[in-house]
Amino acid sequence: MPWGILLLSLAVLAGCEDSAAVERTERLLRDVDLPRVRELVDQDLAHHQAGVVKAAAKLMPGFAVRDPAKRETQLRSALRILQQPKKGIDEFVASPMSFLAAIGVDGVVIARDRETDRMKGQDFKTRFEVVRQALGGAAATGLGEFYANDPKAPSSWSILFAAPSLRGDEVVGAVLAGIPLSRLAQRLSRQFRVEQKAGSPVWVYLYKGKRLFYWDTPPEVDALVRDPVARAQRLAASPAGYTEKVRLQGELQVYGVFPLALLGPDVGMIIFRTPE
């Protein structure tokens, strides 16, 4: 066989192998990775929704303390204990949440679970719908934005869980927990790292609108999935999600972008895989 024909045949064969590998990876992203991420997120939502209801019930006596200083001290101590193994609430053990706070009936934060307490005195009823619902007597889950002290620093987004603390039928306060999207992305990435075969890394990102949240991912991969304009355009054409082929240092890669409607209308995940 002439060398030219042989080289052409090898190139066609390699192209077919690449195409088959990409198709397998796209199916893996949609049929295995996507359901697994949704399962993990569902579990976290269910655990923290149950946990914050339990926390609100346990903190009810603390809200009844009349002296403001004693009430703050007792609630802060209780908020810490609720997160300790054995003594605390099972759903909060090994949790990715970043804070647990007690809120008065006026919607103002009484205390959170740290001595350095920048939340104390803030009006969360005005800021967050989930707090308004909790103070109205109903547990609620939703997204909330928090701003850094440095005006140049980016804000952070958290999944918020709120529940009313009841004495009989009377709402005496509320409890609020928060999981930053950055911490949820970290949890997902770690879990996938544990579950994947050696040599086959899977990178998991979360996005909200133009923002991207990730943990310990390669900068060169970040650059490939970061473009919010392209992401919005593709999602507008394919609302259920899409997959994309890219090259990383010459090697073919595939990633999928899929909405996570259970977290919000503009929230979703990006899963990045190397074809096998």
N, C-alpha and C positions, 0 to 999 in steps of 0.2 A: 504494500500500500504506500503511495507517495506520501512524503512527510507532511505536505500541506493538508491533504485530506485527513491524515491521522490527527494532526493538531486541531483541525476543525471539529472532528468527531469527539475528541477529548473535551473541547470547550463546550460543545452541545451537551455532553454527558454531565459535565460539572454544573452547567446551568440548570439542567433538569434536577440534579441532586439538590442544588440550592433552592429551587422552587418547591420541591417536595418538603424540604426541611422547614421552609417558611410556612407552608400550609400546616404542617404538624404543629409548629409553634403557635400559630394563630388559633388553632383549635384548642391547644393547651391553655392559652390565655383566656379564651372565652368559656371553656367547659370545665376547667379545673381551678385556675388562679382566681378568676372573677368570683365564682361561688364561694371560694375559701375566704377571700377578703370580706365579702358580705357576711359570711358566717361569723368571722371574728368580730366585726363591727357590731353585728346584732347581739353577740354575747356581751360585749362591753356595755352596750346600751341597756340591755336587760338587767345586768348586774348592778349598774349604777342607779338605774331607776328604782330598783328594789332597795338598794343600800341607802339612798337618800331618804326614802320613806321611813325606814327603820331608824335612821339617825334623827329624823324630826321627832319621832315618838320618844326616843331616849332623851332628847334634849328638852322636852316639855317642862320638867321641873326647873331647869335652869332659867328659862324665860320668865318664870314666876318670881324670881328673886328681885326684891324691890330696889335694893341699893345698886346703883348703876355700876360702881367699881367692882363690887362683889359679883354682880351678874356677868360682867365682862370676863373677870378672872375665871369664874367657874365654867362658863361656856367655852372659853379658849382651852382650858384643861380637858374638858369633855370631848372637844373636837379632836384633840390629839389622841386621846384614849380610844376613840372610835376607830382609829386606823391602825391600832396595834394588834399583832397576832394574839390570839386567844382571848384577850380582853375586849377586842373591838368587834366590828361588823365584818363577817366573812367576805362580803362583796367588795370591801375596801382593801383587803389584803392584797399586796402586789398589784395595786391599781396604778394606772398611768395618770390619775388625776393630779392636778397641781395645787388645788386648794379645796378646803371645806370651810364654809362660813355660816355663821348664825346671823339672821337678819330680824330686826324688830318689826312690830306691826306697822310702823311708819315707813318701812322699806329701807331704813338705814342700817348699814352693817354694824353689828355690835362687836363682833370679833371674828377673826379667822384663826386658822390653826398654826400661827406663828407669832412670836413676840414682835418681830419687825412687821408691823401690820399696817400696810398702806391702804388696805381696804376699809379699815375702821372709819366710820363716819361718812362713808360714801352712800349716796342715795341710789341704790340698785333698783328700787321700784320704778323710778323714772327711766332708768337706762335699759332694763331688761324685761321683756314680755313674760318670760318664764317666772320671774319673781312676782310680777303683778298677778299672774294666775295662781301661784302658790298662796299668796296672801288673800286671794279670793276663795281659797279652800280646795284647789285642785293641783295635784302634782303635774309638772310640765317639763318638757325637754325641748331644747332649741339651741341655736348658735348665738354667741355673744362676742363682741369685739372689745378688746382691752388695749389701752394706749400706754406707751412707755413714758417715763418721766422725761426722757430726752425727745424733744419734738422731731428730731431728725431720724430717730429710730423707728422701724416699722411697727405697726400695731400687731397684736396677736389675736387669733380667733380660737375660741374654745367651744366645745359642746357643753352646755349647761344643763344641770339636773336640779330641779327645785321641788320641794315638798312642804306642805304646811305642817306646823306643829300645833296639834289640837288638844285643848282641854275640854272634853265633852264635844260640843258643837262649835266652840269658840276657837278662832285662830289666834294663837298667842305669839306667833313668830313663824319663821321659815328657815329652812336649811338649804344651802346652795353648794353644789360641787361642780368643778370644772375640769374638763380634759382638753388641753390645748391640741389643736390639730397637729402641731409639730410632734407632740408626745405620742399621739395615736399613730402617726407615720413611723415613729421609732419602734413602737410595739409591733406593728405589722412587719416592718423590715426584719426585726429580730426573729419573729416567729417564722417567717419564710426562710430565713437563714438556717434555722434549726431544722426545718422540714425538708430542705432541698438536698439533693445529692452533691457530694464534693465535686468541685470543678464546674458546677452549673449555677452560678449566682443568679438570684432574682432580686431586682431592685423595685421597691414599692414607694410610690410618691402619693401624696394627696394634694389636691388643688382646690382653691376656692376663688372663683373668678379668675383674676390675673395672678393671684398669689400661688406659690408652690411651696409645699412643706415636705421635708425629707430629712433623713438621718444617715450619716456615714456612707453616702453614695459617692461614686467617683465624679470629680468635676467635669470630666469629658462626657459622662452620661447626662449630668445635669444640663449641660449646654444643648444636648440633642433634644431634650423634652421640655425645655423652659419656655419656648415661644408661646405667649398667651393668645396672640392674634391668630396664629395658625390653628391653635387648639379650638378657639371659639368658632372659627370658620368651618372646621371639619365637623364639630359637634352640631352646628346649625344644619349642616347637610345630612348628618347621621346622628340624631339625638340619642340613640341607644348605645352609641360608642363606636369606635373604629380602631383598626390596627394600622401600623406604619412600619415599613422597612427602612432601615438606615445602615450606614457603614460606620463602624468604630475601629479606627486604626486598620482599615482595610477589611475587617471582618464583618460579615453580615449579621445584623441584629434586628430584633422585632420588638415593638412595644405596643401595648393596647391602652387606650384612653376610654374610661367607662364612667358614667355618672353614678353617684351614690345619692339617690333621691331621698333616702331615709335621713340624710344629714342636712339636706337643703337643695334648692333648685339649681345652684351653681357650684355644687361640691361634687368631687369625684376622685377617681384614682388613676394613676398611671403605673402600669406594670411592665417592666423592661426585662427581656429574656434573650439569651443566646440560643439560636437554633441548635438542636442536638442531632 
